[in-house]
Amino acid sequence: MNQTYGIAAVSVVVLSTVLIGALGLRISRTTSDFYVASRSVPPRLNAAAISGEYLSAASFLGIAGLVLAQGVDMLWFPVGYTAGYLVLLLFVAAPLRRSGAYTLPDFAESRLDSRAVRRIASALVVGVGWLYLLPQLQGAGLTLGLLTGSPRWLGGLLVAVVVTVAVAAGGMRSITFVQAFQYWLKLTALLVPAVFLVLAWLGDSGPSAAMDEAASFRRPTQVRVADTVRVRIREPLHLTVSGTIGGQRHHGGAVDLARGTYRIGGGTTLGFPAGAEVPERTTGPHRAGTASSWAEPLSSSREEHPLYATYGLIFATFLGTMGLPHVGVRFYTNPDGRAARRTTVIVLMLIGAFYLLPPVYGVLGRLYAPDLLLTGNTDAAVLVLPGRLIGGLGGDLLGALLAGGAFAAFLSTASGLTMSVAGVLTQDVLPSLGVRHFRLATVLAIAVPTAANAAVSDLPVADAVGLAFAVSASSFCPLLVLGIWWRGLTPPGAVAGLVTGGGAALTAVAVTIVGGPASGWAHTLLAWPAVWSVPVGFLTMVLVSLATRGRVPAGTDATMARLHLPEGLRSRPLSP
């Protein structure tokens, strides 16, 4: 990718974000402006803004990388991300808007009349927000590193600075315009190059290899392995090696490798002939079934228990969307419950259209960028394909467009997350400072994940987002569904469910990120906790609430009526 064009594209996106965000200084004046844009955002604008902040680094880069590496069963990610809004539409969108709250902790306190529930909900909002911010910063570091060769932390720092300026300038009102603009930019940035890439693929002489059982190099290729890795070679391989492989040092000569597992030292350069099979990266012993077809669902080497992992992904993405802090707060900006429902329907169409595109990049990456499987840098597939298929000025321009779109993805999602976390910090952690010091909360909201980004740099962005969904599904999904649809929910029940469901998922996520068990059921249960943590959250809330029936808040009936009756009906006087 041409660095000059790429840097120019990213600069334009950054400058546009800052300028649009700066408009908030002129139009944001009140508390309501900062938190919910005075509840005046129309459905179409709000839907574009929601889609802009929801389509994150996992959507723009991560899904294509996972499809490249693991095959079609990774399409559960976009299916789950989209279907989550259908669940939200059916059960949550309109009642959540009618609650009159600013944030999820506001809803928890108003529904259950409990400061304890609010405090726990606030802690979980901050935890989910920070967890979700990490992959945005990692994706930004990856993109800027490809453009300039800079260290990965620099891209995350740049996003943090830009987001702080945009959010602190005008709060929710200005961020709404920023994110709506960025949705259309991201869609264009993926769609236009995809058209040219598919045309180039159709004009190629050997495009059918994408569905083979193993990826192979279509032309002579040199791959530099930055970090020490273990690889598995399934067929005898002839290649050139400059570096260390199998404990032996080589100086650029030809090497014949038999079937087996080899350790490749960091900094080693491997030269593969055309047609050579790409060695498989591995972190553990060989497992039966890992040579199954890349295109066959539920049979990849991604997990020892792929069916369980798939259900874990479904539970997390289907049920986690409603509890994401940057998604929930958006429905408070609609004028009424009917507008919230219309917004959700439009969102389903917008993100559905977007998710048709990343799998195209994943399949083409299998053909034209198989070296990413060896280096483990599969999230870069979207960014490198224009140079591989088209090249020249056209490839440079398309690559620059993709780089700009990728940065828009990081900025829009990071803006929404920072906005939601800052709102909770302002109200619940720094209550004495008020809205005048919202900007201080904004700095704190983005500073913590920025600092953590340097320590967590090798988790695929889609996986990291999936972990955030698991925590959300295990905590806020039970709270919202039961709080909206069951009058018997009590404050002790909500507290117990949030602590057990959300706490268990958060613990599993933390162990996974820092490096827990590498294999076996222990690894699978921790890496995909939603299958067991979501039922734990629901069951605990129900059982404890039934055991504390006398603690149902006195105003529950009035609260339930406010959640479920249309605004016009509630404001109309009753006939005698």
C-alpha positions in Angstrom: 0.0 0.0 0.0 1.3 3.5 -0.9 2.0 5.2 2.3 1.4 8.7 1.0 -2.1 7.9 -0.2 -3.0 5.9 2.9 -1.8 8.7 5.3 -3.7 11.3 3.3 -6.9 9.2 3.5 -6.6 8.7 7.2 -5.8 12.4 7.7 -9.0 13.4 5.8 -11.1 11.0 8.0 -9.5 12.4 11.2 -9.9 16.0 10.2 -13.5 15.4 9.2 -14.2 13.8 12.5 -12.7 16.7 14.5 -14.5 19.4 12.4 -17.9 17.7 12.7 -17.4 17.1 16.4 -16.4 20.7 16.9 -19.8 21.8 15.6 -21.1 20.5 18.9 -19.5 23.5 20.6 -22.1 25.6 18.9 -25.2 23.5 19.4 -24.7 21.6 22.7 -25.6 23.6 25.7 -27.6 21.6 28.2 -27.3 18.3 30.1 -29.8 16.7 27.7 -27.8 17.9 24.7 -24.7 16.2 26.0 -26.2 12.9 27.1 -29.2 12.2 24.7 -29.2 15.1 22.1 -32.3 16.5 23.8 -34.2 13.3 22.7 -34.8 14.9 19.3 -32.8 12.7 16.8 -35.1 11.4 13.9 -35.1 7.7 13.1 -33.1 7.8 9.8 -30.3 9.9 11.3 -30.3 7.9 14.5 -30.2 4.6 12.5 -27.2 5.8 10.5 -25.4 6.9 13.7 -26.2 3.6 15.5 -24.9 1.7 12.5 -21.8 3.9 12.3 -20.8 3.2 15.9 -21.9 -0.5 15.9 -19.8 -1.4 12.8 -16.5 -1.5 14.6 -13.0 -2.9 13.9 -14.4 -6.4 14.3 -16.8 -5.7 11.5 -14.5 -3.9 9.1 -11.3 -6.0 9.6 -12.0 -8.8 12.0 -14.8 -10.8 10.2 -12.8 -10.9 6.9 -9.8 -12.1 8.9 -11.7 -14.8 10.6 -13.3 -16.0 7.4 -9.8 -16.1 5.8 -8.5 -18.2 8.7 -11.4 -20.4 9.7 -13.9 -20.6 6.9 -17.7 -20.1 6.6 -18.6 -21.0 10.2 -17.2 -17.6 11.1 -20.2 -16.1 9.3 -22.0 -16.6 12.6 -20.3 -13.3 13.7 -22.2 -11.0 11.2 -25.4 -13.1 11.5 -25.2 -12.7 15.3 -24.4 -9.0 15.1 -27.4 -8.4 12.9 -29.8 -10.7 14.6 -29.0 -9.1 17.9 -30.9 -6.0 16.7 -33.9 -8.2 15.9 -34.0 -9.4 19.5 -33.6 -5.8 20.7 -36.4 -4.6 18.4 -38.8 -7.3 19.7 -38.1 -7.0 23.5 -36.3 -3.8 24.4 -36.2 -0.8 22.0 -39.5 1.0 22.6 -39.8 0.3 26.4 -36.2 1.4 26.9 -36.9 4.7 25.3 -40.2 5.2 27.3 -38.2 4.7 30.5 -37.0 8.3 30.2 -33.5 7.3 31.4 -30.2 8.7 30.2 -28.1 5.5 30.6 -28.5 1.8 31.5 -27.7 2.5 35.2 -30.5 5.2 35.1 -32.9 2.5 33.8 -31.8 0.1 36.5 -32.4 2.6 39.3 -35.7 3.9 38.0 -37.1 0.4 37.5 -36.0 -1.1 40.8 -35.6 2.0 43.0 -32.2 0.8 44.2 -28.9 2.6 44.4 -27.1 -0.8 44.8 -28.4 -2.0 41.5 -27.3 1.2 39.9 -23.8 1.0 41.2 -23.3 -2.6 40.0 -24.8 -1.7 36.6 -22.4 1.3 36.4 -19.4 -0.9 37.0 -20.5 -3.3 34.3 -21.1 -0.5 31.8 -17.6 0.7 32.4 -16.1 -2.8 32.2 -17.9 -3.7 28.9 -17.1 -0.3 27.4 -13.4 -0.6 28.2 -13.3 -4.2 26.9 -15.0 -3.2 23.7 -12.6 -0.2 23.3 -9.5 -2.5 23.2 -10.1 -4.0 19.8 -10.8 -0.5 18.3 -7.4 0.7 19.5 -5.7 -2.5 18.3 -7.3 -2.2 14.9 -6.2 1.4 14.6 -2.6 0.3 15.5 -2.7 -2.4 12.9 -3.9 0.0 10.2 -1.4 2.8 11.0 1.4 0.2 11.3 0.7 -1.0 7.8 0.7 2.5 6.4 3.7 3.9 8.1 5.5 1.1 9.9 4.8 2.7 13.2 4.5 0.7 16.5 0.9 -0.5 17.2 0.4 1.7 20.2 0.7 4.8 18.1 -2.5 4.2 16.1 -4.5 3.5 19.3 -3.1 6.7 20.8 -4.2 8.7 17.7 -7.7 7.4 17.9 -7.8 8.2 21.7 -6.8 11.8 21.1 -9.3 12.4 18.2 -12.2 10.7 20.1 -11.5 12.8 23.2 -11.7 16.0 21.2 -14.8 15.0 19.3 -16.7 13.7 22.4 -15.7 16.4 24.8 -16.6 19.1 22.3 -20.3 18.5 22.0 -21.3 15.2 23.6 -24.1 13.1 22.0 -25.5 15.8 19.7 -22.2 16.3 17.7 -21.3 12.6 17.9 -24.6 11.7 16.2 -23.6 13.6 13.1 -20.0 12.2 13.2 -21.2 8.6 13.4 -23.9 9.0 10.7 -21.2 10.4 8.3 -18.8 7.6 9.2 -21.4 4.8 8.5 -21.8 5.9 4.9 -18.0 6.4 4.6 -17.4 2.8 5.8 -20.0 1.3 3.5 -18.5 3.1 0.5 -14.9 2.2 1.6 -15.8 -1.5 1.5 -18.2 -1.5 -1.4 -16.1 0.3 -4.1 -12.9 -1.8 -3.6 -15.0 -5.0 -3.4 -16.4 -4.3 -6.9 -13.0 -3.9 -8.4 -11.5 -6.8 -6.5 -14.3 -9.2 -7.6 -13.8 -8.1 -11.2 -10.1 -8.7 -10.9 -10.7 -12.1 -9.4 -13.1 -13.0 -12.2 -10.5 -12.1 -14.7 -7.8 -14.2 -13.1 -7.0 -17.6 -14.5 -7.2 -19.8 -11.4 -9.8 -18.5 -8.9 -11.3 -21.8 -7.9 -8.7 -22.7 -5.2 -10.5 -20.6 -2.6 -12.5 -23.6 -1.5 -9.7 -26.1 -1.3 -9.0 -27.9 2.0 -5.8 -26.0 2.5 -4.6 -22.6 1.4 -1.6 -22.5 -0.9 0.6 -19.9 -2.5 -0.4 -19.1 -6.0 2.9 -17.5 -6.9 6.4 -17.6 -5.4 6.2 -15.8 -2.0 8.5 -14.6 0.7 7.1 -14.4 4.2 8.8 -12.9 7.2 7.8 -14.3 10.6 8.1 -11.5 13.1 7.6 -13.6 16.3 8.5 -17.1 17.1 5.7 -19.5 16.1 5.1 -23.2 15.8 3.7 -24.5 12.5 2.4 -27.9 11.3 3.4 -29.1 7.8 1.0 -31.7 6.4 2.9 -32.5 3.2 6.7 -32.5 2.4 7.8 -29.0 1.6 10.7 -27.5 -0.3 11.5 -23.8 0.5 14.3 -21.4 1.2 15.0 -20.3 4.8 16.9 -17.4 6.2 16.8 -17.7 9.9 16.0 -20.4 12.4 13.6 -23.3 11.8 13.5 -26.5 13.8 16.3 -25.3 16.0 18.7 -25.1 13.0 20.1 -21.9 11.6 19.9 -21.4 7.8 21.3 -18.6 5.6 19.0 -18.4 2.6 19.6 -21.9 1.2 17.1 -24.4 0.1 15.6 -26.7 2.8 13.4 -29.8 2.6 11.0 -30.3 5.4 9.1 -33.5 6.1 5.6 -33.7 7.6 5.6 -32.6 11.2 5.6 -29.7 13.6 8.4 -27.1 13.5 9.4 -24.1 15.6 10.2 -21.0 13.5 12.3 -18.3 15.2 11.3 -14.7 15.1 12.8 -12.7 12.3 13.0 -15.7 10.0 12.3 -15.2 6.2 10.7 -18.2 4.4 10.6 -18.5 0.6 7.8 -20.6 -0.8 7.4 -21.8 -4.4 4.2 -21.5 -6.3 1.7 -24.1 -5.3 3.2 -24.8 -1.8 0.7 -25.4 0.9 0.6 -22.7 3.7 1.9 -24.2 7.0 -0.7 -24.2 9.7 0.1 -22.2 12.8 -0.4 -24.2 16.0 -0.1 -23.6 19.8 -0.8 -27.1 20.9 -0.7 -30.8 20.0 -2.3 -32.0 16.8 -6.0 -32.7 17.1 -8.0 -35.1 14.9 -10.1 -33.4 12.4 -8.0 -30.3 11.9 -7.4 -31.1 8.2 -11.1 -30.9 7.4 -12.3 -28.6 4.7 -12.0 -24.9 5.2 -15.5 -24.5 3.7 -17.2 -27.0 5.9 -19.1 -25.4 8.9 -18.4 -26.6 12.4 -15.3 -28.6 11.5 -12.4 -26.1 11.6 -9.5 -26.2 13.9 -10.6 -23.0 15.7 -11.7 -24.9 18.7 -11.6 -28.5 20.1 -15.3 -28.3 20.6 -16.6 -26.3 17.6 -20.3 -26.9 18.1 -20.1 -25.6 21.6 -18.1 -22.6 20.5 -20.7 -21.8 17.8 -23.5 -21.8 20.4 -21.3 -19.7 22.6 -21.0 -17.2 19.8 -24.7 -17.3 19.0 -25.7 -16.7 22.7 -23.3 -13.8 23.0 -24.1 -11.9 19.8 -27.9 -12.5 19.8 -28.4 -11.5 23.4 -25.4 -9.2 24.0 -26.4 -6.4 21.6 -29.2 -5.0 23.8 -26.9 -4.5 26.7 -24.0 -2.8 24.9 -23.7 0.6 26.6 -23.1 2.6 23.4 -26.1 0.9 21.7 -28.6 1.3 24.6 -27.9 5.0 25.1 -28.8 5.7 21.4 -32.4 4.7 22.0 -32.8 7.4 24.6 -32.1 10.0 21.8 -35.3 9.1 19.9 -38.4 11.3 20.4 -40.6 8.4 21.5 -41.0 4.6 21.6 -42.4 4.4 18.1 -39.4 6.3 16.7 -37.2 3.9 18.6 -38.8 0.9 16.8 -38.5 2.6 13.4 -34.9 3.3 14.1 -34.2 -0.4 14.9 -35.8 -1.5 11.7 -33.7 0.8 9.6 -30.6 -0.3 11.5 -31.3 -3.9 10.6 -31.3 -2.9 6.9 -28.2 -0.8 7.1 -26.0 -3.3 8.9 -27.4 -6.2 6.9 -26.2 -4.4 3.7 -22.8 -3.8 5.2 -22.3 -7.4 6.3 -22.6 -8.7 2.8 -19.1 -7.3 2.1 -16.5 -8.6 4.7 -16.9 -12.3 3.7 -16.0 -11.3 0.1 -12.6 -10.0 1.4 -12.2 -13.2 3.6 -12.6 -15.5 0.6 -10.4 -13.4 -1.6 -7.8 -13.3 1.1 -7.7 -17.1 1.1 -6.6 -16.9 -2.5 -4.3 -13.9 -2.6 -3.0 -13.3 0.9 -2.4 -16.8 2.3 0.8 -15.7 3.9 -1.3 -13.9 6.5 -2.3 -17.3 7.8 1.4 -18.0 8.6 2.2 -14.7 10.2 -1.1 -14.7 12.1 -1.9 -11.1 10.8 -5.2 -12.1 9.2 -7.0 -8.9 10.3 -4.9 -7.2 7.7 -6.5 -9.0 4.8 -8.9 -6.2 3.9 -6.1 -3.7 3.7 -3.6 -5.7 1.6 -5.9 -7.1 -1.0 -6.0 -4.1 -3.4 -2.2 -4.3 -3.7 -2.3 -8.0 -4.3 -5.0 -8.2 -6.9 -4.8 -4.8 -8.7 -1.6 -3.1 -7.9 -0.3 0.1 -9.4 -2.1 3.5 -8.9 -5.5 1.8 -8.8 -4.5 -0.5 -6.0 -2.9 2.3 -4.0 -6.1 4.4 -4.3 -8.4 1.6 -3.3 -6.1 0.7 -0.4 -6.2 4.3 0.8 -10.0 4.3 0.7 -10.0 1.1 2.8 -7.5 2.6 5.2 -9.7 5.6 5.6 -12.8 3.5 6.1 -11.0 1.4 8.7 -10.1 4.4 10.7 -13.6 5.7 10.5 -14.7 2.3 12.0 -12.3 2.7 14.9 -13.3 6.4 15.5 -17.0 5.9 15.3 -17.2 2.9 17.7 -14.7 4.4 20.0 -16.6 7.6 20.1 -19.9 5.9 21.1 -18.2 3.8 23.7 -16.3 6.7 25.2 -19.5 8.7 25.3 -21.4 6.0 27.2 -18.6 5.3 29.6 -18.0 9.0 30.2 -21.7 9.5 30.9 -21.7 6.8 33.6 -18.4 8.1 35.1 -19.8 11.6 35.3 -23.0 10.6 37.0 -21.8 7.8 39.3 -18.1 8.1 39.8 -17.6 11.9 39.7 -21.1 13.1 40.8 -20.0 16.2 42.5 -18.3 17.5 39.3 -21.4 17.6 37.2 -21.8 18.1 33.4 -19.2 21.0 33.4 -16.6 18.3 34.0 -17.9 15.9 31.5 -14.7 16.4 29.6 -12.6 15.1 32.5 -14.7 11.9 32.5 -14.1 11.6 28.7 -10.4 11.6 29.2 -10.7 9.0 32.0 -13.0 6.9 29.8 -10.5 6.6 27.0 -7.2 6.7 29.0 -7.6 3.3 30.7 -8.1 1.1 27.6 -5.4 3.1 25.8 -3.0 2.2 28.5 -4.1 -1.5 28.5 -3.8 -1.6 24.7 0.0 -1.9 24.9 -0.3 -5.1 27.1 -3.0 -6.9 25.0 -1.8 -6.8 21.4 -2.3 -10.3 19.9 -6.0 -11.0 20.4 -8.0 -11.0 17.1 -10.3 -8.0 17.0 -13.5 -10.0 16.4 -12.6 -12.3 19.2 -12.1 -9.4 21.6 -15.5 -7.9 20.6 -17.1 -11.3 21.1 -15.9 -11.4 24.7 -17.5 -8.0 25.3 -20.8 -9.3 23.9 -20.6 -12.3 26.3 -20.3 -10.1 29.3 -23.2 -7.9 28.1 -25.4 -10.9 27.4 -24.8 -12.4 30.8 -25.6 -9.2 32.8 -27.7 -6.6 31.0 -29.7 -9.0 28.9 -31.3 -10.6 32.0 -31.7 -7.2 33.7 -33.4 -5.6 30.6 -35.7 -8.5 29.7 -36.8 -9.3 33.2 -37.0 -5.6 34.2 -39.2 -4.8 31.2 -41.4 -7.8 31.1 -41.6 -9.2 34.6 -43.0 -7.1 37.5 -41.7 -9.7 40.0 -38.0 -8.7 39.6 -36.6 -7.4 42.9 -33.5 -5.4 43.7 -31.8 -8.3 45.5 -32.6 -10.5 42.5 -31.1 -8.0 40.1 -28.0 -7.6 42.2 -27.5 -11.3 42.5 -28.0 -11.9 38.8 -25.7 -9.1 37.7 -23.0 -10.3 40.1 -23.2 -13.9 39.2 -23.9 -13.8 35.5 -21.9 -10.7 34.6 -19.2 -11.4 37.2 -18.7 -15.0 35.9 -18.5 -13.9 32.3 -16.1 -11.0 33.2 -13.9 -13.4 35.1 -13.8 -15.9 32.2 -13.0 -13.1 29.8 -10.2 -11.8 31.9 -8.6 -15.3 32.2 -8.9 -15.7 28.4 -7.2 -12.4 27.7 -4.3 -12.7 30.1 -3.7 -16.3 29.0 -5.6 -19.1 30.7 -5.8 -22.8 29.7 -4.6 -23.3 26.1 -6.7 -26.4 25.4 -9.4 -28.7 26.6 -12.8 -28.0 28.0 -11.4 -25.5 30.4 -10.2 -23.3 27.6 -13.4 -23.7 25.6 -15.7 -22.9 28.6 -13.7 -19.8 29.4 -13.3 -18.5 25.8 -17.0 -18.9 25.1 -18.8 -18.3 28.5 -22.2 -17.1 27.3 -23.6 -20.7 27.0 -23.5 -21.1 30.7 -23.1 -17.5 32.1 -26.4 -16.2 30.4 -28.6 -19.0 32.0 -26.8 -18.4 35.3 -27.7 -14.7 35.2 -31.3 -15.3 34.3 -31.8 -18.1 36.8 -30.2 -16.3 39.6 -32.3 -13.2 39.1 -35.5 -15.2 39.0 -34.8 -17.5 41.9 -33.6 -14.7 44.2 -36.5 -12.5 43.2 -39.0 -15.3 44.0 -37.3 -15.7 47.4 -37.6 -11.9 48.1 -41.2 -11.3 46.8 -41.7 -8.7 49.5 -39.0 -6.5 48.1 -40.8 -5.6 44.8 -40.6 -1.8 44.7 -43.9 0.0 45.6 -44.1 1.9 42.3 -43.6 -1.1 40.0 -47.1 -1.1 38.5 -46.7 2.6 37.5 -43.2 2.0 36.1 -44.4 -1.0 34.1 -47.3 1.1 32.6 -44.8 3.8 31.6 -42.6 1.2 29.9 -45.4 -0.4 27.9 -48.1 2.3 27.2 -47.5 4.5 24.2 -46.6 8.1 25.0 -49.8 9.5 23.5 -52.0 7.2 25.5 -50.2 7.9 28.8 -50.6 11.7 28.3 -54.3 11.5 27.5 -56.7 12.0 30.4 -58.9 9.0 31.3 -62.5 9.2 30.4 -65.0 9.1 33.3 
